[in-house]
Amino acid sequence: LLQWLEFTKLKGIAIQGKGILDGRGSGWWQDAPYEDPYDDERKLIIPLNSTVQERPPMPALRFYGSFNVTVTGITIQNSPQCHLKFDNCMGVVVHDITVSSPGDSPNTDGIHLQNSNDVLIHSSDLACGDDCVSIQTGCSNVYIHNVNCGPGHGISIGSLGRDNTKACVSNITVRDIVMHNTMNGVRIKTWQGGSGSVQGVLFSNIQVSEVQLPIVIDQFYCDKRKCSNETAAVALSGITYEKIRGTYTVKPVHFACSDSLPCIGVTLSAIELKPVQERYHLYDPFCWQTFGELTTPTVPPISCLQIGKPTNNRVQSDHDVC
């Protein structure tokens, strides 16, 4: 089984009501073949000491190739893996839903988007063991607001470009979010060797509390013990972070961009991130090949961001352009 309930090639379908969809996933969580691929950002927190092969997400509720889809009111809990998935859909509205699974349940993304356009997600509570919302390749015009996230791994774009594939993501807005006790806050993750681009992303008014890594760009994503170094990359540009405030437990900002294709147009304003306890051994903001601007002072100071544009930025080939 790759999904439990699937709706395919429908127009104007609505799932609504106060019902509970219980995936009874604990049996799958304990079964090694379905464990989470090791989330690479954990390498910033604990040593990488175990890996698992990635498998397709097994959603409790999936929509494929559909138009004008609405999901509202329901609760989805304890899914074997991903709770709610949309792929190849256009015109998606999700609001006032609840996702509920333990924070240690593997690969249980809240909402998984892939090759889907014109998506609105709002006014929902998402608690899971992986990304609260995962935005994959082929997504554009996605607007997420007024969502409570936690536990989980935050809201992520990616991972993109696995196995030298092309990925295209554009016009993503994530705003008015509360995150508590998550591994990441807002994250973009890509594999070396990919192509395509992520452009036009706004993260605004994100309140974090006890979040390990609130702001992350990782272009060296790898869920295996070894990944080869490659020069090709998914190009990242026009990424804005504003009004991101609260407490962290490991590192406030981690920007790791490609050597050959640096991140450009990264803008930060009104960033105020403080350690949850001063006595913790914490890391300073980290930047690598990240170019942009600071429009206000930040807490802590993000002095590693390189102002302006790189002098030797490689131009993408036609093959790379989305």
Secondary structure, DSSP 8 states (H G I E B T S, - for coil): ---SEEEES-BS-EEESS-EEE--THHHHTSGGG-----GGGGGTS-------------SEEEES-EEEEEES-EEES-SS-SEEEES-EEEEEES-EEE--TTSTT--SEEEES-EEEEEEEEEEE-SS-SEEE-TT-EEEEEEEEEE-SBS-EEEEEE-GGG-EEEEEEEEEEEEEEESBSEEEEEEE-TT-EEEEEEEEEEEEEEEEESEEEEEETT--SSS-----S---EEEEEEEEEEEEEESS-SEEEE--SSS-EEEEEEEEEEEEESSTTS-----EEESEEEEESS--BS--TTSEES--TT-----TTT--
